[in-house]
Amino acid sequence: MSSNTFGKIFSVTTFGESHGPAIGCVIDGCPPGLELEPSEFRHDLDRRATGKSRHTSQRREADEVEILSGVYEGKTTGTPIALLIRNVDARSKDYGNILDTFRPAHADYTYWHKYGIRDPRGGGRSSARETTMRVAAGVVAKKWLAEKHKVRVAGYLAQLGEIVPLGFDPSVVEGNPFFWPHEAQLPELEAYMDALRKSGDSVGARVTVLADGVPPGWGEPIYGKLDGELASALMSINAVKGVEIGDGFAAVSQRGTEHRDEMTMDGFTSNHAGGILGGISSGQPVVASIVLKPTSSVLVPGKSVDKHGNAVDVVTKGRHDPCVGIRAVPIAEAMVALVLMDQALRHRAQCGDVGPVTPRIA
């Protein structure tokens, strides 16, 4: 399997399967001197983890990070950083009944045609378990961005099924299992997810990520567009079927006089472009949103075929998320941070001698 590496200067290669002995990643291009301890991965990995509430998969992994290389006496050395997390709660027997069956809306059928073989245990390499290592790598990127450029990357759940936030208070996002920005709606979300889980069905979601403090100038005008690479990175997340930058698809109904972000020396008057103009950051907050499809693993029987071409009914058993979007918030944050750090290092490599440019809009 090729294409397991993401990024040009700051690059991340992940490896491992859902029910293999371990998952891991190798981070190349991290500058030396960044303080890094295993305990620093705990917060974001806990945010992504299963089994933290009844609204997510009940698989319970310790997700203890082992730093195998690239860190000496608590600081990065500039050499490859190898991270490993051992799987401790895999239940391969849950997937024994689908060994020869293609689950609808999963990667089973396409993997079979791509490789002629597949790992049915929890989806193998196609499982969202792989994103654990993206979150781990994102911890490194978030820390470097904050220390070197005062960039802060934060996300929230912007829609759950047909429910949208009726207010926005970023201070409550981290205090609830939905990453929801309006506390008064939490009882409604709890009831909604309880009913969904009892029905054996699933639902989609929308996640929005904001990066504050990104300076103007990151990104490239053609093939290395900041918004293009964000779109590619975010679309690589399991179950993502749509990506928007700024207003995204809402721009189809806007007039040019409305969509343009007019400029004054006191600041931009709006941010419909999501902080990116011509593929390059404008200095405004970078805003990206993703849409995740409903979880494909449901208890409601669905029609499919097996490897022999026989018609079958499929019921996917095991421990699954009724809405994968809930745990996608830290994953989306990580991918945005990885893109930004890579672009920051690329900008420094090519244009580090340009120096301050005026005027600079507040």
GUGU-618942 format. One record per residue (C-alpha): residue number from 1; x, z, y negated. Coordinates in Angstrom, 1 decimal, always signed. Layout:
N
(node NUM (X Z Y))
...
% end
This chain:
362
(node 1 (+0.0 +0.0 +0.0))
(node 2 (+1.5 -1.1 -3.3))
(node 3 (+0.6 -0.1 -6.9))
(node 4 (+0.9 +3.7 -6.6))
(node 5 (+2.9 +4.0 -9.8))
(node 6 (+1.5 +4.2 -13.3))
(node 7 (+3.4 +4.0 -16.6))
(node 8 (+6.5 +2.2 -17.8))
(node 9 (+8.9 +4.9 -19.3))
(node 10 (+7.0 +8.0 -18.3))
(node 11 (+5.8 +6.9 -14.9))
(node 12 (+3.9 +8.8 -12.1))
(node 13 (+3.9 +7.8 -8.5))
(node 14 (+1.4 +9.6 -6.2))
(node 15 (+1.3 +9.9 -2.5))
(node 16 (-0.7 +11.5 +0.3))
(node 17 (-4.2 +11.4 +1.8))
(node 18 (-7.3 +13.6 +1.6))
(node 19 (-6.8 +15.2 +5.0))
(node 20 (-3.0 +14.7 +5.4))
(node 21 (-0.6 +17.6 +5.4))
(node 22 (+0.1 +17.3 +1.7))
(node 23 (-0.4 +15.3 -1.5))
(node 24 (+2.3 +14.9 -4.1))
(node 25 (+3.7 +12.9 -7.0))
(node 26 (+7.1 +11.9 -8.5))
(node 27 (+7.3 +11.9 -12.3))
(node 28 (+10.0 +9.6 -13.7))
(node 29 (+11.1 +9.5 -17.4))
(node 30 (+10.3 +13.0 -18.5))
(node 31 (+12.8 +14.0 -21.2))
(node 32 (+15.1 +16.9 -20.4))
(node 33 (+14.7 +20.3 -21.9))
(node 34 (+11.0 +20.8 -21.5))
(node 35 (+10.2 +24.3 -20.1))
(node 36 (+8.2 +24.0 -17.0))
(node 37 (+7.1 +26.6 -14.4))
(node 38 (+4.8 +26.3 -11.4))
(node 39 (+2.3 +28.7 -13.0))
(node 40 (+1.6 +26.3 -15.8))
(node 41 (-0.2 +23.9 -13.5))
(node 42 (-2.8 +26.6 -12.5))
(node 43 (-5.2 +26.3 -15.4))
(node 44 (-5.9 +22.5 -15.2))
(node 45 (-5.8 +22.4 -11.4))
(node 46 (-8.4 +25.2 -11.3))
(node 47 (-10.6 +23.2 -13.7))
(node 48 (-10.5 +20.2 -11.4))
(node 49 (-10.8 +22.2 -8.2))
(node 50 (-13.7 +22.2 -5.7))
(node 51 (-15.5 +25.2 -4.6))
(node 52 (-15.6 +26.9 -8.1))
(node 53 (-19.4 +26.7 -8.4))
(node 54 (-22.3 +25.7 -6.1))
(node 55 (-22.6 +22.4 -8.1))
(node 56 (-19.4 +20.9 -6.6))
(node 57 (-17.9 +20.3 -3.2))
(node 58 (-17.3 +23.5 -1.3))
(node 59 (-13.9 +22.5 +0.0))
(node 60 (-11.5 +25.3 -1.1))
(node 61 (-7.9 +24.3 -1.6))
(node 62 (-5.3 +26.6 -3.0))
(node 63 (-3.6 +23.8 -4.9))
(node 64 (-0.3 +25.7 -5.2))
(node 65 (+2.3 +23.4 -6.8))
(node 66 (+5.8 +23.3 -5.4))
(node 67 (+8.4 +21.9 -7.8))
(node 68 (+10.9 +20.2 -5.5))
(node 69 (+13.2 +18.6 -8.0))
(node 70 (+13.8 +17.7 -11.6))
(node 71 (+13.6 +21.3 -12.9))
(node 72 (+16.5 +23.7 -13.2))
(node 73 (+16.4 +27.3 -14.6))
(node 74 (+12.9 +26.6 -15.9))
(node 75 (+13.6 +23.4 -17.7))
(node 76 (+13.3 +19.7 -16.9))
(node 77 (+16.6 +18.0 -16.3))
(node 78 (+15.7 +14.4 -17.0))
(node 79 (+15.8 +13.5 -13.4))
(node 80 (+12.7 +12.7 -11.2))
(node 81 (+10.3 +15.6 -11.0))
(node 82 (+8.8 +15.9 -7.5))
(node 83 (+5.6 +18.0 -7.1))
(node 84 (+3.9 +18.8 -3.8))
(node 85 (+0.6 +20.5 -3.0))
(node 86 (-0.2 +21.2 +0.7))
(node 87 (-3.7 +20.6 +2.0))
(node 88 (-5.1 +23.8 +3.6))
(node 89 (-8.8 +23.3 +3.9))
(node 90 (-9.4 +19.8 +5.4))
(node 91 (-12.1 +19.4 +8.0))
(node 92 (-11.5 +16.1 +9.6))
(node 93 (-14.2 +16.7 +12.2))
(node 94 (-16.8 +16.2 +9.5))
(node 95 (-15.9 +12.5 +9.5))
(node 96 (-15.8 +11.8 +13.3))
(node 97 (-19.2 +10.1 +13.3))
(node 98 (-18.1 +7.4 +10.8))
(node 99 (-14.9 +6.3 +12.5))
(node 100 (-16.4 +2.9 +13.3))
(node 101 (-19.0 +2.9 +10.5))
(node 102 (-18.8 +1.6 +6.9))
(node 103 (-20.4 +4.0 +4.5))
(node 104 (-22.5 +2.3 +1.8))
(node 105 (-20.8 +2.3 -1.7))
(node 106 (-17.5 +3.7 -0.3))
(node 107 (-14.2 +1.9 +0.1))
(node 108 (-14.5 +1.8 +3.9))
(node 109 (-15.6 -1.9 +4.1))
(node 110 (-13.1 -3.2 +1.5))
(node 111 (-10.2 -1.1 +3.0))
(node 112 (-11.0 -2.6 +6.4))
(node 113 (-10.7 -6.1 +5.0))
(node 114 (-7.6 -5.3 +2.9))
(node 115 (-5.5 -3.5 +5.6))
(node 116 (-7.3 -4.0 +8.9))
(node 117 (-7.1 -0.2 +9.4))
(node 118 (-8.4 +2.8 +7.5))
(node 119 (-8.2 +6.6 +7.5))
(node 120 (-11.8 +7.8 +7.8))
(node 121 (-10.9 +11.5 +7.2))
(node 122 (-12.4 +12.2 +3.8))
(node 123 (-11.7 +8.7 +2.6))
(node 124 (-8.0 +9.0 +3.2))
(node 125 (-6.1 +7.5 +0.2))
(node 126 (-9.3 +6.5 -1.6))
(node 127 (-10.5 +10.1 -1.8))
(node 128 (-10.6 +11.9 -5.2))
(node 129 (-8.3 +14.4 -3.7))
(node 130 (-5.5 +12.1 -4.9))
(node 131 (-6.5 +12.9 -8.5))
(node 132 (-5.1 +16.4 -8.1))
(node 133 (-1.6 +15.0 -8.6))
(node 134 (-2.7 +13.1 -11.7))
(node 135 (-3.9 +16.3 -13.2))
(node 136 (-0.6 +18.0 -12.3))
(node 137 (+1.4 +15.2 -13.9))
(node 138 (-1.0 +15.4 -16.9))
(node 139 (+0.0 +19.1 -17.4))
(node 140 (+3.5 +17.9 -18.1))
(node 141 (+2.3 +15.2 -20.5))
(node 142 (-0.1 +17.5 -22.3))
(node 143 (+2.7 +20.0 -22.9))
(node 144 (+5.2 +17.5 -24.2))
(node 145 (+2.6 +15.9 -26.5))
(node 146 (+1.7 +19.2 -27.9))
(node 147 (+5.2 +20.4 -28.5))
(node 148 (+6.7 +17.1 -29.9))
(node 149 (+3.7 +15.7 -31.8))
(node 150 (+1.0 +18.5 -31.9))
(node 151 (-1.3 +16.2 -30.0))
(node 152 (-4.2 +18.0 -28.2))
(node 153 (-6.2 +16.2 -25.5))
(node 154 (-9.6 +17.7 -24.6))
(node 155 (-12.7 +16.4 -22.8))
(node 156 (-16.3 +17.3 -22.1))
(node 157 (-19.3 +16.1 -20.1))
(node 158 (-21.3 +13.9 -22.5))
(node 159 (-24.2 +13.1 -20.1))
(node 160 (-25.4 +14.3 -16.8))
(node 161 (-28.0 +11.9 -15.3))
(node 162 (-30.5 +11.4 -18.0))
(node 163 (-29.6 +14.7 -19.8))
(node 164 (-27.5 +14.5 -23.0))
(node 165 (-26.2 +17.3 -25.2))
(node 166 (-28.5 +18.4 -27.9))
(node 167 (-25.7 +19.9 -29.9))
(node 168 (-21.9 +20.0 -29.9))
(node 169 (-19.8 +23.2 -29.9))
(node 170 (-16.3 +22.6 -28.5))
(node 171 (-15.8 +26.4 -28.1))
(node 172 (-18.2 +26.6 -25.2))
(node 173 (-16.9 +23.7 -23.1))
(node 174 (-14.4 +25.7 -21.2))
(node 175 (-16.8 +28.6 -20.6))
(node 176 (-19.2 +26.9 -18.2))
(node 177 (-18.9 +24.9 -14.9))
(node 178 (-20.3 +21.7 -16.5))
(node 179 (-17.8 +21.4 -19.4))
(node 180 (-21.0 +21.1 -21.4))
(node 181 (-20.8 +21.3 -25.2))
(node 182 (-24.3 +22.9 -25.8))
(node 183 (-24.7 +26.4 -24.3))
(node 184 (-28.5 +26.5 -24.7))
(node 185 (-28.9 +23.7 -22.1))
(node 186 (-27.0 +25.4 -19.3))
(node 187 (-30.1 +26.8 -17.5))
(node 188 (-31.6 +23.3 -17.6))
(node 189 (-28.4 +21.8 -16.0))
(node 190 (-28.4 +24.6 -13.4))
(node 191 (-32.0 +23.8 -12.4))
(node 192 (-31.3 +20.1 -12.4))
(node 193 (-28.3 +20.3 -10.1))
(node 194 (-30.1 +22.7 -7.7))
(node 195 (-33.0 +20.3 -7.3))
(node 196 (-30.6 +17.4 -6.9))
(node 197 (-28.6 +19.2 -4.2))
(node 198 (-31.7 +20.2 -2.3))
(node 199 (-32.9 +16.6 -2.3))
(node 200 (-29.7 +15.4 -0.7))
(node 201 (-29.1 +12.9 -3.5))
(node 202 (-26.6 +12.5 -6.3))
(node 203 (-26.4 +11.3 -9.9))
(node 204 (-23.9 +9.8 -12.3))
(node 205 (-22.3 +11.1 -15.5))
(node 206 (-20.5 +10.3 -18.7))
(node 207 (-17.3 +12.0 -19.8))
(node 208 (-15.7 +11.8 -23.2))
(node 209 (-12.1 +12.6 -24.1))
(node 210 (-10.7 +13.1 -27.6))
(node 211 (-7.0 +13.2 -28.5))
(node 212 (-6.4 +14.8 -31.9))
(node 213 (-3.1 +14.5 -33.8))
(node 214 (-2.0 +11.0 -32.4))
(node 215 (+0.1 +9.5 -35.2))
(node 216 (-0.4 +5.9 -36.4))
(node 217 (+1.8 +3.4 -34.6))
(node 218 (+1.5 +4.1 -30.9))
(node 219 (+0.6 +1.1 -28.8))
(node 220 (+1.4 -2.6 -28.9))
(node 221 (-0.5 -5.6 -30.3))
(node 222 (-0.9 -7.8 -27.2))
(node 223 (-0.3 -6.7 -23.5))
(node 224 (+0.6 -3.1 -24.2))
(node 225 (-2.5 -2.3 -26.2))
(node 226 (-3.2 +1.4 -26.4))
(node 227 (-6.9 +0.9 -25.7))
(node 228 (-6.1 -1.6 -23.0))
(node 229 (-3.9 +0.8 -21.1))
(node 230 (-6.3 +3.7 -21.6))
(node 231 (-9.1 +1.5 -20.2))
(node 232 (-6.9 +0.6 -17.2))
(node 233 (-5.9 +4.2 -16.6))
(node 234 (-9.4 +5.6 -16.9))
(node 235 (-10.9 +2.8 -14.7))
(node 236 (-8.4 +3.8 -12.0))
(node 237 (-10.2 +7.1 -11.5))
(node 238 (-12.5 +7.2 -8.5))
(node 239 (-16.1 +6.3 -9.2))
(node 240 (-15.5 +5.1 -12.7))
(node 241 (-17.6 +2.0 -13.4))
(node 242 (-17.3 +1.7 -17.2))
(node 243 (-14.9 +2.6 -20.0))
(node 244 (-15.6 +2.7 -23.7))
(node 245 (-13.2 +3.2 -26.7))
(node 246 (-14.9 +4.6 -29.7))
(node 247 (-18.5 +3.3 -30.0))
(node 248 (-17.8 +1.0 -27.1))
(node 249 (-20.9 -1.0 -26.0))
(node 250 (-22.9 +0.4 -28.9))
(node 251 (-21.0 -2.0 -31.1))
(node 252 (-23.1 -4.8 -29.8))
(node 253 (-26.0 -3.8 -32.1))
(node 254 (-23.9 -2.8 -35.1))
(node 255 (-23.3 -4.9 -38.1))
(node 256 (-19.7 -5.5 -39.3))
(node 257 (-20.4 -3.5 -42.5))
(node 258 (-21.5 -0.6 -40.3))
(node 259 (-18.8 -0.8 -37.6))
(node 260 (-15.7 -1.2 -39.8))
(node 261 (-14.0 +2.1 -40.6))
(node 262 (-13.4 +1.9 -44.3))
(node 263 (-10.2 +3.5 -45.7))
(node 264 (-9.4 +5.8 -48.6))
(node 265 (-6.3 +7.8 -49.3))
(node 266 (-8.4 +10.9 -48.4))
(node 267 (-9.1 +9.5 -44.9))
(node 268 (-11.2 +7.0 -43.0))
(node 269 (-14.9 +7.1 -43.7))
(node 270 (-15.8 +6.7 -40.0))
(node 271 (-14.2 +6.3 -36.5))
(node 272 (-16.2 +3.6 -34.7))
(node 273 (-13.0 +2.1 -33.4))
(node 274 (-12.0 +5.3 -31.6))
(node 275 (-8.7 +5.7 -33.4))
(node 276 (-7.2 +2.4 -32.3))
(node 277 (-6.9 -0.8 -34.4))
(node 278 (-5.4 -4.0 -32.9))
(node 279 (-4.2 -2.1 -29.9))
(node 280 (-2.3 +0.5 -32.1))
(node 281 (-3.2 +4.0 -33.0))
(node 282 (-4.5 +4.5 -36.5))
(node 283 (-3.9 +8.2 -36.9))
(node 284 (-7.5 +9.1 -36.3))
(node 285 (-8.6 +10.9 -33.2))
(node 286 (-8.4 +8.7 -30.1))
(node 287 (-11.8 +8.7 -28.4))
(node 288 (-12.5 +7.3 -24.9))
(node 289 (-15.5 +7.7 -22.6))
(node 290 (-16.0 +6.9 -19.0))
(node 291 (-19.1 +6.4 -16.9))
(node 292 (-19.0 +7.6 -13.3))
(node 293 (-21.4 +6.3 -10.6))
(node 294 (-23.5 +8.7 -8.5))
(node 295 (-21.6 +10.2 -5.5))
(node 296 (-21.7 +7.8 -2.6))
(node 297 (-21.7 +10.6 +0.0))
(node 298 (-25.4 +11.7 +0.3))
(node 299 (-27.6 +13.2 +3.0))
(node 300 (-30.3 +10.6 +2.5))
(node 301 (-30.0 +7.9 +5.3))
(node 302 (-28.8 +4.5 +4.2))
(node 303 (-28.5 +1.1 +5.9))
(node 304 (-25.1 -0.2 +6.9))
(node 305 (-23.1 -1.9 +9.7))
(node 306 (-20.3 -0.8 +12.0))
(node 307 (-17.0 -2.5 +12.8))
(node 308 (-18.8 -4.5 +15.6))
(node 309 (-21.5 -5.9 +13.3))
(node 310 (-24.2 -3.6 +14.6))
(node 311 (-26.9 -2.3 +12.2))
(node 312 (-26.7 +1.4 +11.7))
(node 313 (-28.2 +4.2 +9.6))
(node 314 (-25.6 +6.3 +7.8))
(node 315 (-25.9 +10.0 +6.8))
(node 316 (-22.7 +11.3 +5.2))
(node 317 (-22.1 +14.9 +6.3))
(node 318 (-19.4 +17.2 +4.9))
(node 319 (-18.7 +18.9 +1.6))
(node 320 (-19.4 +16.6 -1.3))
(node 321 (-20.1 +16.7 -5.1))
(node 322 (-23.7 +15.9 -6.1))
(node 323 (-22.1 +14.7 -9.3))
(node 324 (-18.5 +13.8 -9.4))
(node 325 (-18.5 +13.6 -13.1))
(node 326 (-18.5 +17.4 -13.5))
(node 327 (-14.9 +17.6 -12.1))
(node 328 (-13.8 +14.4 -13.8))
(node 329 (-13.2 +16.0 -17.2))
(node 330 (-9.7 +17.3 -16.5))
(node 331 (-8.9 +14.1 -14.6))
(node 332 (-9.8 +11.9 -17.5))
(node 333 (-7.9 +14.2 -19.9))
(node 334 (-4.8 +13.8 -17.6))
(node 335 (-5.0 +10.0 -17.6))
(node 336 (-5.3 +9.9 -21.4))
(node 337 (-2.3 +12.3 -21.8))
(node 338 (-0.2 +10.2 -19.4))
(node 339 (-0.9 +7.0 -21.4))
(node 340 (-0.2 +8.7 -24.7))
(node 341 (+3.1 +10.1 -23.5))
(node 342 (+4.2 +6.8 -22.1))
(node 343 (+3.2 +5.0 -25.3))
(node 344 (+5.0 +7.7 -27.4))
(node 345 (+8.2 +7.2 -25.5))
(node 346 (+7.9 +3.4 -25.7))
(node 347 (+7.3 +3.6 -29.4))
(node 348 (+10.4 +5.8 -29.9))
(node 349 (+12.5 +3.5 -27.8))
(node 350 (+11.7 +0.4 -29.8))
(node 351 (+10.7 +1.6 -33.2))
(node 352 (+12.4 +5.0 -33.6))
(node 353 (+14.6 +3.6 -36.4))
(node 354 (+11.6 +2.4 -38.5))
(node 355 (+11.1 +5.8 -40.0))
(node 356 (+8.2 +7.0 -42.2))
(node 357 (+6.0 +4.2 -43.6))
(node 358 (+3.8 +4.6 -46.7))
(node 359 (+1.0 +4.9 -47.6))
(node 360 (-0.3 +7.1 -44.8))
(node 361 (-4.0 +7.9 -44.8))
(node 362 (-4.8 +11.6 -44.5))
% end
